[in-house]
Amino acid sequence: MGFVSGMLSGMLHRNINPAPLLTGLDINLADAASRVPVDRYTTLYNLVIGELHDEAFGLFSTPMRPGSFEFLCRGMLGAPTLADALDRARRFLSIVLPDLAVGVLRHDNRAELHITETRPIAATPDDPARVFAFEWLLRLLHSLSCWLAGRGLALDAVDFPFARPPHADDYALVYTERSAFVGGRRLVARFNATLLDLPIRRDEAALAAFLDGAPGRISMLYRRDRNTVTRVRDLIRHALPVSLSQDDVAGSLHMSPRTLHRRLEEEGSSFRGIKEALRRDMALARLTKTRQSIAQLAADLGYADTSAFYRAFTGWTGMSPERYRRQLAHDESVNNGDSA
């Protein structure tokens, strides 16, 4: 839900009510624990752009006019290699998105993608609008690079220039498990430099099909490019309350544990990270939407005993499950006007 709230932050800063856009999408901003299906996220992505006439969601000092995404794609499409494509993206974005500067550095076998704030995006460094601005542009460039190269491209690590946001656990599934929050003005994404030498494999026909539903469709690329992550998450969820091991999942996918580990690593994730993120999502959703006992919830999530669940939950949220429930009840009471 953090990505949805960030997407809407530009509208809120302009005192535009996003509620009409959420009608029919079954998205409840008050339910911070819920996970929005990718097709609804994609639909909302395009609706916000249409409402604001800005492909950058009203986040910056100047709007990114509709059609910019298509021209970005067309400019990158004709490049011989990914390095050339990213350089074209850098030059184009400097024209249509002057608040953030993009650069690519290469050091022997390592490469870095830099996104640097050239003027303040928000009044505070951890404002949801600023956080989403960096999240969005990294996701846009990474997804386009994956699509143009015709394969998933793993990010080895990312340093984000803000404090850890509430939805940071989802970064393991969207970017990489090796996400750090370091402050400053620059995002740094590290990856293998050999990826820059990959040829651009898409043509005009593929681009024409891709642009149907764009630019929101860019959100769906992660699901295809992260196929192993999605399959592992689904297997773990469907097996609960049985707690599957990595060997169990590898066998179900007809691959060795070593191959599974390598593929997840290529997609910037790990078996443990996927399992913990799934349990966290389910725990928060159950505590928000049901009155299920803590002991039963722990059992349903595959924990051997309730104390293990308590330790995990405290690590995720900084509070016990009971306190989390009390806080939810208090917030709901305040929102309903039952408290002064």
Buried (B, 14 or more C-beta within 10 A) or exposed (E): BBBBBBBBBBBBBEEBEBEEBBEEBEBEEEBBBBBBEBEBBBBBBBBBBEBBEBBBBBBBEEBBEBEBBBEBBBBBBEBEBBBBBBBBBBEBBBEBBEBBBBBBEEEEEEBBBBBBBEEEBBEEBBBBBBBBBBBBBBBBBBBBBBBBBEEBBBBBBBBBBBEEBEBBBBBBBBBBBBBEBEEEBBBBBBBEBEBBEBEBEBEEEBBEEBBEBBBBBBBBBBEEBBEBBBBBBEBBBEBBEEBBEBEBBBBBBEBEBEEBBEBBBBBBBBBEBBBBBBBBBBBBBBBBEEEEEBEEBBBBBBBEEBEEBBEBBBEBBEEEBEEBBEEBEEEEEEEEEEEE
